Amino acid sequence: MSWLVTGGAGYIGAHVVRALAAAGLPPVVLDDLSSGHEGFVPEGVPLVRGSILDRDLVERTLREHEVEGVIHVAGFKYAGVSVTRPLHTYEQNVDGTRVVLEAMAAAGVSRIVFSSSAAVYGTPDVELVTEDLPKRPASPYGESKLIGEWLIRDQAVATAGTEAPLRHTSLRYFNVVGSGDPSVYDTSPHNLFPLVFEALVAGRTPKIFGDDYDTPDGTNVRDYVHVADIAAAHVVAAQRMVAGEPVEAAYNLGSQNGLSVREIMDAMARVTGIDFVPEIGPRRAGDPDRIVATGDLAARDLDWANRYSVDEMVRSGWEARRTAS
């Protein structure tokens, strides 16, 4: 029996694949490589190249590899871009999730761990985001992730009285950083860590967008969590399902404290040894002062913890990026 990781050739998915293998749960990857990389898939792990929108391919993969559960990571993950490409975002994230659920039902697979997002909360005006906070997504991306959660919830309700009721959980997290394997790194053109790394590699000065926010140092405070911790939580959720242990419908994978953009920049200079003073640019529209989530429920059930300091997060990401060069 195996676990299918959709999007398993991407930055987060590839870490989930490694964590599954280390835990003795054989992984299978389904990825169209639109943003993933074949080289991120470990040797010996089956890679099925194709789209989650291909219903027949998904079902065939589930059957041929005797899949017992799905970790659904695949999706279009760029919140800012989703504003200008809403139809593409909904196709990939909403219709894609629907197709995966349809294929699972046809193949008799009844476990799913959904890679959701803290973007479902929008920009809440609270010190710490908890799972029961009202959902007010501020982008098509956040909306698509919330609809994905609804689809999974409704399918669970619909199958509750059957021989194979759907067991599920959704994991919500903010800024995933670092690397748990030097051969895998974040290649997103929109995330802070790769943006800073690429600037430093090219000899440019990284930029901070706004330094007049209502925070201790004037820059945004965000939740930064290490990708290896994120991957481990997905695997524990899968293990609990296999063991028949209860899981919540959703968990925040939060840092509890948060880090400011300036703190990240300071760590970048310390770790890389490149002395720089970031340029200060204008605020970006819609950027809130602070968004930080709790991780109490996940700590209780999923062995969730922040095991890396800010310097360790930066160092692991920087070493992976330099290895790629």
VEXSE-627937 format. One record per residue: x, y, z of N, C-alpha, C, O in turn; residue in one letter. Coordinates in steps of 0.2 Angstrom, whole numbers, plus 2048, in hexadecimal, padded with zeros to 3 digits. Each point is the difference from the previous one (the first is absolute). Layout:
<nodes>
XYZXYZXYZXYZa/...
</nodes>
This chain:
<nodes>
8047FA8007FC806800804806800806800803m/7F88057FA8048077FF7FC8068017FA7FF801s/8098068007FD8078008018047FA8068017FEw/7F58027FF8018047FA8018078037FC803804l/8098017F98028078017FF8037FA8048007FBv/7F68048047FF8047FB805806800800803806t/8037FF7F58058068018067FE803803804803g/7FE7F57FD8067FE8048078027FD8057FE803g/7FB8057F78068027FD8028088028058027FDa/7F68018078018078018048008078027FB803g/7FF80B7FF8048028067FE7FC8068037FD804y/7F68057FE7FD7FD8067FF7F87FF8027FC804i/7FB8037F67FE7F97FF8067FB8008007FA802g/8068087FB8067FC8008027FF8078037FA802a/7FC80A8038027FF8077FB7FB8038027FC804h/7F88057FA7FB7FB8038027F97FD7FF7FB804v/8038047F68027FA7FD8057FD8048007FA802v/80580A8008067FD8047FE7FE8078027FB802r/7FA8098017FD7FF8077FC7F98008017FC804a/7FB8037F77FC7FA7FF8057FA8007FF7FB803l/8068057F88047FB7FF8047FE8078017FA801a/80180B8028047FF8067FB7FD8068037FD804a/7F78047FB7FB7FE8057FE7F97FE7FC7FD804a/8068007F77FE7F97FD7F98007FD7FD7FB7FFg/80180B7FE7FA8007FC8028027F98028057FEl/7FE7F67FE8038017F97FC8057FC7FA800800p/80A8057FD7FC8057FD8007FF7F88047FD7FDp/7F78068007FF8007F97FF8087FE7FC803804v/8077FF7F77FF8077FE7FC8017FA8017FC7FBv/7FA8098057FD8027FA8018077FF7FE804805l/8057FE7F68028077FF8008027F88037FC7FDd/7FB8098018008027F98078047FF8018027FAd/8037FF80B8068047FF7FF8077FE8058037FDl/7F58008047FF8077FE8048058048038057FEs/7FE7F98088058048058047FB804805803803s/7FA7F77FC8047FB8048067FE7FB8018027FBg/8037FA8088077FE7FD8017F88008007FE806h/8017FF7F58017F98008057FE8048007FB804e/8068097FD8057FF8047FF8008078047FE804g/7F78057FE7FE8008077FD7F98038007FF806f/7FE7FD7F57FD7FA8028067FB8018047FF7FCv/7FC7FE80A8067FB8028007FA7FB7FB7FE7FEp/80B8008018007FA7FC7FC7FA8038017FF806e/7FC7FD7F67FC7FA8037F98028017FC7FC801g/80280A8007F98028017FD8017F98028047FCv/7F87F98037FC8007FA7FE8077FF7FD803804p/8048007F67FE8067FD7FB7FF7FB8027FE7FAl/7F88048077FB8007FA7FF8077FE7FE805804v/8047FD7F68008067FD7F98027FD7FE7FD7FBr/7FE8078087FA8027FE7FC805804803801806g/7F78017F87FC8058047FB7FD8047FD7FA7FFs/8028098077FB7FE8057F98017FC7FB7FD803i/8058077F87F98017FC7FE7FA7FC7FB7FF7FDl/80A7FC8027FF7FA7FC7FD7FB8048047FC803d/7F68037FD7FC7FC8058027F97FF8017FC804r/8008017F58027F97FF8077FF8028017FB803d/80380A7FC8077FF8038007FF8078047FC803l/7F98088018008008077FD7FA8038037FC804v/7F88027F97FD7F98028047FA7FF8017FC804e/8028047F68057FB7FE8068008048027FA802r/80080B8008068018047FE7FD8078047FC803t/7F78068007FE7FD8067FF7F98008027FC805l/7FB8017F67FF7F97FF8077FC7FF8017FB804r/8038077F78067FD7FF8057FF8058047FC801e/7FC80A8038058008067FD7FE807803801805h/7F77FC7FB7FD7FE8068008058058037FF806e/7FB8077F88008068057FB8008057FA7FE7FFv/8088038087FC7FF8057FE8078037FB801804e/8088057F97FF8068038038057FB8057FF7FDg/7F88078038038067FC8028068047FC802805v/80A8007FA8028078028008057FB8047FF7FBi/7F78058057FE8047FA8048078017FD805803h/8097FC7FA8048068007FF8047FA801806800v/7FE7F77FA8008037FA7FB8068007FA7FF803a/8088067F97FB8068008048067FD806800800g/7F68057FF8038077FE8018048067FA802803f/80C8007FF801802807802807800802803805k/7FC8017F68038078007FA8058017FC8017FCy/80380180B7FA8048028008067FC7FB8027FDa/80B8028027FF8067FC7FE7FF7F97FC8047FDg/8077F78007FF7FF7F97F97FE7FF7FD8017FAv/8007FB80B7F97FE7FF7FB8067FF7FB7FE7FDs/8078088057FB8057FF7FF8027F97FB8027FDv/80B7FD7FF7FF8017F97FF7FA7FC7FE8007FAt/8027FA8097FF7FA7FD7FB7FC8048027FA802r/7F88087FF7FC7FD8057FD7F97FD7FF7FB803p/7FF8057F67FD7FA7FD8067FB8007FE7FA801l/8088077FE8057FB8008017FD8078017FA801h/7FF80B8048007FE8077FB7FB8028017FB803t/7F88077FB7FB7FB8028007FA7FC7FE7FB803y/8048057F78017FA7FC8057FB8047FE7FA801e/8088088008057FC8037FE7FE8078017FA802q/7FC80B8028007FE8087F97FE8017FF7FB805n/7FC8077F87F97FE8027FE7F97FB7FE7FB803v/8028067F77FF7FB7FB8057FA8017FE7FA800d/8088088018057FB8027FE7FB8068017FA800g/7FD80A8057FF7FC8067F97FC7FF8007FA803t/7FC8087F97F97FD7FF8027F97FC7FE7FB802r/8078067F98017FA7FC8047FB8047FF7FA800v/8068088058037FB8047FB7FD8048017FA801v/7FA8098027FB7FD8047FC7FB7FC7FE7FB803l/8008077F77FC7FB7FC8047FA7FF7FE7FA800e/8098077FE8047FA7FF8017FC8068007F97FFa/80180A8078007FC8067FA7FC8018017FA802m/7F98097FD7FA7FC8018007FA7FC7FD7FB802a/8048067F78007FB7FB8057FA8027FE7FA7FFa/8088088048057FB8017FF7FD8078047FC802a/7F88078027FF7FD8078058028058027FD805g/8018097FA8058038047FC8058057FD8057FDv/8047FB8097FC8038058048048057FD802805s/8098007F98048058058038057FC8037FF7FBr/7FD8078078038067FD8028058057FD802805i/80A8007FA8038068048008057FB8048007FBv/7F98068067FF8067FB805805802800803806f/8047FF7F68058068017FC8067FF7FF8027FAs/7FE80180B7FC8068008058068018068007FEs/7F78058048048068017FD8058057FA800801s/80A8048037FD8058057FD8057FC7FE805803a/8037FB7F67FD8067FC7F87FF8017FD8057FEa/8007F68047F97FF8017FE8058057FA802800v/80A8018057FE8058058008077FD7FD804803y/8067FD7F88018077FD8058048048057FE802g/7F98088018048048047FD8028067FE805802t/8027F68037FC801806804804805806801800p/7F68038038028058058017FD8077FC802805d/8087F97FC8007FD8068087FE8028048007FBv/7FE7FF80B8077FF8018027F97FE8057FF7FDe/7F77FC8048017F97FE7FA7FD7FC7FB801803l/8067FC7F77FB7FD7FC7FF7F98038057FC801v/7F58028017FE7FA8027FB7FD7FB7FD8037FBt/8027F68057FD7FD7FB7F88027FF7FD7FF7FBe/80080380B7F98028007FF8077FE7FA802800d/80B8027FE7FF8077FE7FC8007F98017FB7FCl/7FB80A8037FC8007FA8058007FA805803800p/7F87FA7FB8048007FA7FE8057FB7FA8017FEk/80B8048007FF8057FC8058017FB804805800r/7FD7F67FB8068017FC8008067FC7FB8027FEp/80B8018018008067FC8037FF7F98028057FDa/7FE7F58008037FF7FA7FC7FA7FD7FE7FC804s/8028047F57FD7F97FD8047FA8037FD7FB800p/80A8068018037FA8027FE7FE8077FE7FA801y/80180B8047FD7FE8067F97FD8007FE7FB803g/7FE8087F87F97FD7FF8007F97FD7FC7FC803e/8098037F98007F97FD8027FB8057FE7FA800s/8078088058017FB8057FB7FF8057FF7FA802k/7FD80B7FF7FA7FF8047FB7FC7FD7FD7FB803l/8028067F77FB7FC7FC8027F88007FC7FC800i/80B8037FF8037FA8007FE7FC8077FE7FA800g/80380A8057FE7FD8077F97FE8007FE7FB803e/7FD8097FA7F97FF8007FF7FA7FC7FC7FC802w/8078037F87FF7FA7FC8017FA8047FD7FB800l/8098058038027FA8047FB7FF8067FE7FA801i/80080B8027FC7FF8067F97FD7FD7FD7FC803r/8008077F87FA7FD7FD8007F97FE7FC7FD801d/80A8017FC8017F97FE8007FC8067FE7FA800q/8058088058007FC8067F97FF8037FF7FB802a/7FD80A7FE7F98008027FD7FB7FC7FC7FC802v/8058047F77FC7FC7FC8027F98007FC7FB7FFa/80A8038038027F98018007FE8078027FA801t/7FB80A8048017FE8077FC7F98018027FC805a/7F98037F87FC7F98018027FB7FC7FD7FA7FFg/8098067FD8027FB7FB8057FC803802801806t/8007FA7F78067FB8028068038008057FE804e/7FC8087F98078037FF7FF8088018018047FBa/7FD7FE80B7FF8078018078048008057FD802p/7FA8097FB8068047FE8038028077FC804804l/80A7FB7FD8048038068048057FD8047FF7FBr/7FC8078098048067FD8028058057FE800806h/8078047F88028058048038057FB8037FE7FBt/7FD8098078038057FC8058048047FF802806s/8077FF7F88058038038018077FD8028017FAl/7FE80480B8008077FE807803802801800806r/8038037F68068038028018067FB7FD8017FBy/8088038088028067FC8068007FC8007FD7FBf/8068058088068017FC8047FA8018037FF805n/7FE7FC7F68047FA8018078027FD8018027FBv/8047FD8098078027FE8057FA8027FE7FB803v/8088067FB8067FC8018007FA7FC7FC7FF7FBg/8087FC8078007FA7FC8027FA805805801804s/7F87F97FB8027FA8038057FC7FD8027FA802g/8008087F78047FC7FC8038047FB7FD8047FDd/80A7FC8038038057FC7FF8007F88018047FCp/7FB7F68027FE8007F97FA8037FF7FD8007FAs/7FF80280B7F98037FF800807803802801806v/7FC8047F68008078027FA8037FD7FD7FE7FBy/8018088087FA8047FE8028047FA804804800d/7F87FA7FA8018047FA7FB8057FE8008027FAt/7FC7FF80B7FA8057FE8038077FF805802803s/7F88017F88028077FE7FD8058058018067FEp/7FB7F88067FC8058048018008087FF804803h/8057F67FF8018008088068038028058017FCn/7FB80280A8058048038077FD8008058037FDl/7FC7F78058067FD8008047FF7FA8058027FFf/7F77FB7FC8048007F98018067FD8058017FCp/7F68048058018077FD8078038038048037FCl/7FD7FC80B8068038038067FC7FD8058037FFv/7FB7F68018057FC7FE8028027F98068017FEf/7F58007FD8028017F98038078008058017FCe/7F98048088038078008077FF8028048037FDa/7FD7FA8088077FF8038057FC7FB8068037FFl/7F77F87FE8047FD7FB8028047FA8068007FDv/7F58048018018057FA8048068028018047FCa/8017FD80B8038068027FC806801802806800g/7F77F98007FB8068017FF8008088017FC803r/7FC80A7FE7FE8018077F97FE8017FB8037FDt/8037F98087F97FE8017FC806803803805802p/7F77FB7FD7FB8058017FB7FE8057FD7FB800k/80280A8057FA7FF8057FA8057FD8028067FFi/7F87F78017FB8047FE7FC8038067FB7FD802f/8078098007FD8048058047FF8078017FA802g/80080B8018038008077FC804805803802805d/7F77FF7FA7FC8048047FA7FD8037FB803801d/8057F67FF7FB7FD8037FF800807805802804y/7F67FC7FF7FF8008088037FA8037FC7FC802d/80A8037FD8047FB8038068028048028067FFt/8027F68058058038038068037FC803805802p/7FE7F97F88058037FC7FE8037FA8048027FBd/7F57FE8047FD8047FA7FF7FB7FA7FD8037FBg/8057F78057FF7FC7FA7FB7FA8027FF7FF806t/7FE7FE7F57FB7FB8018037FA8048057FE800n/7F68008048027FA8047FC7FA7FD7FA8017FFv/8097FA8007FD7FA7FD8027F9803804800804r/7F87FB7FB8017F98028057FD7FB7FE7FF7FAd/8087FF8088057FD7FC8017F9803802800806y/7FD7FB7F78017F98028047FC7FC8008017FAv/8047FA8088057FD7FC7FC7FA7FD7FC7FD802h/8068027F77FD7FB7FC8007F98037FC7FC7FFv/80A8028048007FA8037FB7FE8067FD7FB800a/80280B8047FA7FF8057FA7FF7FC7FB7FC803d/8038087F87FA8007FC7FF7F97FE7FB7FD800i/80A8007FD8007F97FD7FE7FB8057FC7FB7FFa/8088068077FF7FB8057F98008037FD7FA801a/80080B7FF7F98018027FB7FC7FB7FB7FD803a/8068047F77FC7FC7FB8017F98017FB7FC800h/80B8018018017F98017FC7FE8077FD7FA800v/8048098057FC7FE8067F98007FF7FD7FC803v/8008097FA7F98007FE7FE7F97FC7FB7FD802a/8098017F97FF7FA7FD8017FA8047FB7FC800a/80A8048058007FA8047FB8008057FD7FA801q/80080B8017FA8008057FA7FD7FC7FC7FC803r/8038067F77FB7FD7FC8007F87FF7FC7FD801m/80A8017FD8027F97FF7FE7FC8077FE7FB800v/8048088057FF7FD8077F98018037FE7FD805a/7FE8067F77F98018027FF8058067FB800803g/80A8047FE8008058057FC8077FE8018017FAe/7FC80280A7FC8067FE8058067FE805801802p/7F88037F98048067FE7FA8057FF7FA7FF7FFv/8088088027FC8058007FF8027F88047FE7FCe/7F78058037FE8027F98068057FD8018007FAa/80280480A8058057FE8058018067FE800806a/8088017F88058028058048067FD8028007FAy/80080580A8048057FF8077FE8018017FD806n/8048037F68077FF8018038078018048027FBl/7FC80180B8028068018068008048027FC804g/80280A7FC8068018047FF8038078047FF805s/7F68047FC7FE8038078038068017FD804804q/8087FE7F98048068018018057FA7FE806800n/8047F77FB8018047FA8068037FF804801805g/7FE8017F58078047FF7FE8067FC7FC7FF7FBl/8088068067FF8067FB8047FF7FA8057FC800s/7FA8087FB8048007FA8078028018057FD7FDv/7FB8088088078028018047FB8048067FF7FFr/7F77FD8058037FB8048037FB7FB8057FD801e/7F78017FA8027FC7FB8068027FC8057FD7FFi/7FB80A7FF8058037FD8078008048057FE7FDm/7FA8038098068008058037F98008067FF800d/7F57FC8008037F98008037FE7F98057FC800a/7F88077FB8037FE7F98078038008057FC7FEm/7FD80A8058068038008057FC8048067FE7FEa/7F88008088047FC8058027F97FD8067FE800r/7F57FF7FD8017F97FE8048007F98057FC7FFv/7FA8087FC8038007FA8078038008047FF7FCt/7FD8058098068048018008067FB8068037FFg/7F57FE7FE7FF8067FB7FD8068047FB800801i/80A8058007FD8068047FC8047FB8038037FBd/7F77FE8077FC8057FC7FB8038047FE7FE805f/8008087F97FA8048037FB8007FB8008037FAv/7FA7FA8077FB7FF7FB7FD8077FE7FF805804p/7FF7FB7F67FD8067FE7F88008027FD7FB802e/80180B8007F98018027FC8037FA8018057FEi/7FA7F78007FB8027FB7F98018037FF800806g/7FD8027F67F98028037FC7FA8028027FA7FEp/7F98078067FC7FA8027FD7FD7FA7FE8037FBr/8007F68067FC7FD7FB7F98008027FE7FF806r/7FD8027F57F98018027FE7FA8048017FA7FDa/7FB8078087FD7FA8038047FC8057FE7FB803g/8098077FE8047FD8057FE802807801806802d/7FD7F58027FE8028078078008048057FE7FEp/7FA8058088068018058027F98028077FF800d/7F57FD8028027FA8037FB7FA7FF7FA801801r/8097F97FD7FB7FA8008057FB8038057FE7FDi/7F87FF8098047FB8037FB7FB8037FB802802v/8067F77FD7FB7FB8028037FC806806800801a/7F57FD8038027FB8058017FA7FC7FE7FF7FBt/8057FC8098007F97FE7FF7FB8058027FB800g/7F98088057FF7FC8067FC7F97FE8037FB803d/7F88057F97FD7FA7FE8057FB7FC8007FA802l/8048097FA8057FB7FC8057FE8058027FA7FFa/80080A8068057FD8057FD7FA8048037FC801a/7F68058007FD7FA8048007FA7FC8017FB803r/7FD8067F67FE7FA7FC8067FE7FB8007FA7FFd/80380A7FF8057FF7FA8078018028048007FBl/7FE80080B8078018028038067FD8068007FFd/7F68058008028067FD8048048057FE801806w/8088027F78048048048058047FB8017FE7FBa/8018088078058047FC8077FE803802802805n/8017FA7F78067FD8028068047FD8067FD802r/7F98087FB8068047FD7FF8078027FB803800y/80B8008018018078028008047F98007FC7FBs/7FF80A8058008047FA8077FF7FC8007FF7FAv/80580180A8077FF7FC8007F97FD8037FF7FAd/7FA7FC8098007F97FD7FC8007FA8017FC7FCe/7F98078057FC8007FA8038047FA8007FD7FAm/8038088078048047FB8067FB7FD8018007FAv/8037FE80B8067FC7FE7FE7FA7FB8037FF7FBr/7F87FD8077FE7FA7FC7FD8027F98027FD7FBs/7FB8098057FD8027F98068037FC8007FE7FAg/8058058098058037FD8057FB7FD8028007FAw/7FF7FB80A8057FA7FE7FD7FC7FA8037FE7FCe/7F68018047FD7FD7FB8008047FA8017FD7FAa/7FE8098068008057FA8078007FD8018007FAr/80480080B8078007FD8027F97FD8048007FBr/7F97FB8088027F97FD7FD8007F98037FD7FBt/7F78068047FD8007F98048047FB7FF7FF7FAa/8058068088048047FC8067FC7FD8048027FCs/
</nodes>
